[in-house]
Amino acid sequence: MISSAIYKIFRRRRALQFVLVVLWVSVIIYVLNPIVNEHKFITLHKIIKAGQITVITRNTPHCYYLYRDEPMGFEYELASEFADYLGVTLKVNIAESWEGMIPELYGGAGALIAAGMAITPKRKKQVTFSDGYMDIQQHLIAHRNNTKIKSLEELSGKTIHVRRATAYQERLEELQAQGVALSIELHNEMPTEELIQQVAEGEIALTVADSNIALLNRRHYPAAIMAYPIGDQQYLGWAVHPKARHLRDKINSFFAAIKKNGRFDEIYDKYYGDIASFDYVDLKAFHRNIKDRLSRYSPFIKAAAKEHGFDWRLIAAQIYQESHLNPRAKSRAGARGLMQILPSTAGSLDINDIYNPVENINGGVRYLKRLYDRFDDADDTNRLLIALAAYNVGHGHVEDARNLALQKNLDPNSWESLAQTLPLLRYRKYYKDAKYGYCRGTEPVRYIKQIMVYYDILKRQGIEYGEVQASL
């Protein structure tokens, strides 16, 4: 009896000791957790010491993408300027999802988020924002043929499509709470640009976009218009860890500096300037410009085309698509001259003066021939079209499209196949595993269609505008 009682007391003590150990371990984990987070969060001092800053962003037209195999994007260029401001190198971390960016920031995967993120009360509870560097406003996007919305109350009974976990969803839920009986259709990882395209093509009726994104896409999808603002003015900001106060202060001083010296406006104009001009095939203007301008450059086009084995009329059509035969043309991405050569590639094409028409034509045709030679498994027609696509969007994206064609049991050496797979690289489902990432894949398809329209006109009408070489 006595031994049994002693045994029970002993067991209770062991159980109590076990409970105490568990409690102590829990306390230690709780206490150390902030230390672990503190270790992961990236300070300004760590950035300077490492000589490198990693920026978390998204693979979108506004944030970061590759154009002719070179990095571009409004947020990317701002981040590059900030890295230069700090005297460090830039590393880009492409987040897998929009909602995954803040957890990545807390996990130490980057020092800041630069992804066109609107400053909202909900997000301010999670991260610390820089001062707003760009004002925006949420707009309802509708097809231009639909009835215009004149008040928020008119949204009752309508379905609006937006990406999940965005400020758009927050605002629409606020309107619902205020009594507007609208329906929200949420999409997982559907870029706003794709929803705008669906509106333009009549697949959905309504979506929401920030004003900067809506304007950026207007030249690509002119049928989709900003129908009505659904919120007050907001600001975009860069997000940092709540403890990264010195880094936030440095970001604020950076934005103040580039706005004062005009660099911010230069980057803004590159991506958002001239937003009213749309890309479209204007045949009347084409006939007029070909007649007025081609005679000045046709001798050099013919010579370069002959040297590299191309039909000069095809090259003339490509030049018109690139620059409308304007030797001083400069794109938003910095490509210049008749054949829109990037300054970074001019040297490899033996171009000393990028605006010299002869050098620009010779360099552009030489570059097209290099691309043409890469695709020697395709027959002549497909080879030429694939080379033109690579000229437009970059060799890397074309290779991604060819790999995707193989996965879909399509012929990677057929332009018809690539015309199907290139547009798919707009969707995360496809570009997340692609070597060169996001690609606005509809552009090379449109690019080639327009060139072939111009080429067909030049062939069928036998246009030989001017054989006399004008002085240059």
Helices and strands as residue ranges (DSSP letters): H 2-40, H 44-50, E 52-57, E 65-67, E 70-72, H 74-86, E 89-94, H 101-106, E 112-118, H 121-124, E 128-129, E 134-136, E 138-143, G 152-155, E 159-163, H 167-177, E 183-187, H 192-200, E 206-210, H 211-218, E 224-229, E 234-240, H 245-261, H 263-272, H 283-308, H 312-323, H 343-346, G 347-349, H 357-374, H 380-393, H 395-407, H 415-421, G 423-426, H 428-431, H 442-461
